[in-house]
Amino acid sequence: MLPENLDQIIQQRRSNRRFDDNTPVDDSVIERSLKRAILSPNSSNMQLWEFHWIQNAEKRTEFHELCLGQSAAKNPPHLVVFVTRQDKWKQRAQWNLDRINEGLQGKEPGKLEKRGLQYYSQLMPLLYRQDIFGIFTLIRKGMCFFMGLRKPFMRFGGKADQRVMVHKSCALAAQTFMLSVAAEGYDSCPMEGFDAVRVKKALKLPAGAEINMIIAVGKGTPEGIWGERFRVPYDDVVVKY
């Protein structure tokens, strides 16, 4: 892709809050965009996310209320709920281990494979495991403190740090999805205004899942763009060293 093509897509992607009732969006557009979202960078390739694609008209009507009556949720042909699944860390760590072992095809692991096997069998449990007494949190915080005295060390401890990691990864996937939708010639609107408790219930999600954002997709209208896009000046947000 030429740089000007990417610039065009980024400039085209605007949060459009009103969609054309008479222009459908083919399922293949969403499917391709979700497949591209899956390719997004994420922490340790753990892929602790799910994308809940709401196609059913009745369900979309329900979500208009759950999204607090926002205009972007009123009539989009598609809604996609981006969900973090921190609770699936064991399954995803094992999935990565299985991929490494499959690649070995019975051969002895080399240096890189050994690091990968150790990473997912030892480091990921240390990073994500929780217990009701908070023992693993104390272990992580203690390690970070003492190891950080001698050299730069990743600072992580409790559930809040884990939540930040998985939400960052999920947001990267959401951005990939929206850029893909724009490249397909359609519009989107990410929404943070929703009743997270009721959304989880509507999707039958377990307690360990969290809603990252809900994205409406459709053919936007001029009325759906609320004015010119303006940003804080470049020199106010870019710090050079």
C-alpha positions in Angstrom: 0.0 0.0 0.0 1.2 3.5 -0.9 1.5 6.0 2.0 -1.1 8.2 0.4 -3.6 5.3 0.4 -3.2 4.8 4.1 -3.5 8.6 4.7 -6.7 8.5 2.7 -8.1 5.8 4.8 -7.2 7.5 8.1 -8.6 10.8 6.9 -11.8 9.0 5.7 -12.3 7.3 9.0 -14.6 9.5 11.1 -17.0 8.6 13.8 -20.3 8.8 12.0 -23.4 8.8 14.2 -26.2 8.5 11.7 -26.4 5.7 9.1 -28.3 5.4 5.9 -31.3 3.1 6.3 -31.3 2.2 2.6 -27.7 1.1 2.3 -27.0 -2.4 3.7 -23.5 -3.6 4.5 -22.7 -7.0 3.2 -21.7 -9.6 5.9 -18.5 -10.2 3.9 -17.3 -6.7 4.8 -17.6 -7.4 8.5 -16.1 -10.8 8.2 -13.0 -9.5 6.3 -12.6 -6.7 8.8 -12.8 -9.0 11.8 -10.2 -11.3 10.2 -8.0 -8.3 9.8 -8.7 -7.3 13.4 -7.5 -10.7 14.5 -4.1 -9.9 13.0 -3.6 -6.9 15.3 -0.6 -6.7 17.6 -1.4 -7.8 21.1 0.4 -8.5 24.3 2.5 -11.8 24.1 0.2 -13.1 21.3 -2.3 -14.1 24.1 -5.2 -12.7 22.0 -7.4 -12.2 25.1 -10.3 -10.8 23.2 -13.6 -11.8 21.6 -15.6 -9.9 18.9 -19.3 -10.3 19.3 -21.0 -9.6 15.9 -24.6 -8.6 16.3 -26.5 -9.2 13.1 -30.0 -9.8 14.3 -32.3 -6.8 13.9 -34.2 -7.5 17.2 -30.9 -7.7 19.1 -29.6 -4.5 17.5 -32.8 -2.8 18.7 -32.1 -4.1 22.2 -28.6 -2.7 22.0 -29.8 0.8 21.1 -31.3 1.0 24.6 -28.2 -0.6 26.2 -26.1 2.0 24.4 -28.1 4.7 26.2 -30.1 5.7 23.1 -27.2 7.0 21.2 -27.9 7.9 17.6 -25.0 5.8 16.4 -26.7 2.7 17.8 -30.2 3.5 16.5 -30.1 1.9 13.0 -26.6 0.5 12.0 -26.7 -2.7 9.9 -24.1 -4.2 12.2 -22.8 -3.8 15.7 -19.6 -5.4 17.0 -18.9 -5.7 20.7 -15.2 -5.8 21.5 -14.7 -7.9 24.6 -11.6 -8.6 26.8 -11.2 -12.2 28.0 -8.6 -12.0 30.7 -10.2 -15.1 32.2 -9.1 -17.2 29.2 -5.4 -16.7 29.8 -4.8 -20.4 30.6 -6.5 -21.6 27.3 -4.6 -19.0 25.3 -1.2 -19.8 26.9 -1.8 -23.5 26.1 -2.8 -22.6 22.6 0.5 -20.9 22.1 2.4 -23.8 23.6 0.5 -26.2 21.2 1.6 -24.0 18.2 5.2 -24.2 19.2 5.1 -27.9 19.8 3.4 -28.4 16.4 6.1 -26.5 14.7 8.8 -28.7 16.3 7.2 -31.8 14.7 8.9 -34.1 17.2 12.3 -32.4 16.9 14.3 -31.1 19.9 13.6 -27.5 20.6 16.2 -24.9 19.7 17.1 -21.8 21.7 14.1 -19.8 20.4 11.6 -22.6 20.9 12.9 -23.3 24.5 12.4 -19.6 25.3 8.9 -19.8 23.9 8.0 -22.9 25.8 9.3 -21.4 29.0 7.5 -18.1 28.3 4.0 -19.6 28.0 4.4 -22.4 30.6 6.1 -20.3 33.3 5.9 -16.6 32.7 2.3 -16.3 31.6 1.0 -18.1 34.7 3.1 -15.8 36.8 1.8 -12.8 35.0 -1.9 -13.7 35.0 -2.6 -16.1 37.9 -4.9 -14.7 40.6 -6.0 -16.1 44.0 -8.5 -15.0 46.6 -5.8 -14.1 49.1 -3.8 -12.0 46.7 -0.6 -14.0 47.2 0.4 -14.0 43.6 -0.2 -10.2 43.5 2.3 -9.8 46.4 4.8 -12.1 44.7 4.6 -10.1 41.5 4.9 -6.8 43.3 7.8 -8.1 45.3 9.6 -9.3 42.2 9.1 -6.0 40.4 10.4 -4.0 43.4 13.5 -6.1 44.0 14.4 -6.8 40.4 13.7 -3.1 39.6 16.4 -2.0 42.1 19.1 -3.5 39.9 17.9 -2.9 36.3 14.9 -1.8 34.2 12.1 -4.2 34.9 8.5 -4.5 33.8 6.3 -3.3 36.6 3.2 -5.4 37.0 1.3 -6.5 40.0 -2.4 -6.8 40.5 -5.5 -7.3 38.4 -5.6 -3.6 37.4 -2.3 -4.0 35.5 -3.6 -7.1 33.8 -6.8 -5.3 32.8 -4.8 -2.4 31.3 -2.8 -4.9 29.2 -5.8 -6.8 27.8 -7.8 -3.6 27.1 -4.9 -2.1 25.2 -4.7 -5.2 23.0 -8.4 -5.2 22.4 -8.4 -1.5 21.5 -5.7 -2.2 18.9 -7.9 -4.8 17.3 -10.9 -2.3 17.3 -8.8 0.3 15.5 -7.7 -2.3 12.9 -11.4 -3.2 12.4 -12.5 0.5 12.0 -9.7 1.2 9.5 -10.7 -1.9 7.5 -14.3 -0.8 7.5 -13.2 2.6 6.1 -11.0 0.9 3.5 -14.1 -1.1 2.4 -16.0 2.2 1.8 -18.2 2.2 4.9 -18.3 4.1 8.2 -18.1 3.3 11.9 -18.6 4.8 15.3 -16.9 3.4 18.5 -19.1 3.8 21.6 -18.0 3.9 25.2 -21.4 5.0 26.5 -23.2 1.8 27.4 -24.5 -0.2 30.4 -21.7 -2.7 30.7 -23.6 -4.9 33.2 -26.6 -5.2 30.9 -24.4 -5.7 27.8 -22.6 -8.6 29.5 -25.9 -10.1 30.5 -27.3 -9.7 26.9 -24.3 -11.5 25.5 -24.3 -14.1 28.3 -20.7 -13.3 29.2 -19.0 -14.6 32.3 -17.8 -12.4 35.2 -14.2 -12.4 33.9 -15.1 -10.8 30.6 -15.2 -7.0 30.2 -16.6 -4.8 27.5 -13.9 -2.7 25.7 -16.1 -0.8 23.2 -19.1 -1.3 20.9 -18.7 -0.3 17.3 -21.6 0.5 14.9 -21.0 0.0 11.2 -23.0 1.2 8.3 -23.0 3.8 5.4 -22.7 7.1 7.1 -24.6 10.3 6.2 -23.4 13.9 6.2 -25.6 14.5 9.2 -23.7 11.9 11.1 -20.5 13.9 11.1 -20.6 16.5 13.9 -18.5 19.3 12.4 -15.0 19.5 11.2 -12.4 17.3 12.8 -9.9 19.2 14.9 -7.0 18.0 17.1 -4.6 19.5 19.6 -1.6 20.9 17.7 1.2 18.5 16.8 3.8 20.4 18.9 1.6 20.2 22.0 1.4 16.4 21.9 4.7 15.3 20.3 7.7 15.4 22.7 11.1 15.0 21.0 14.3 13.9 22.8 
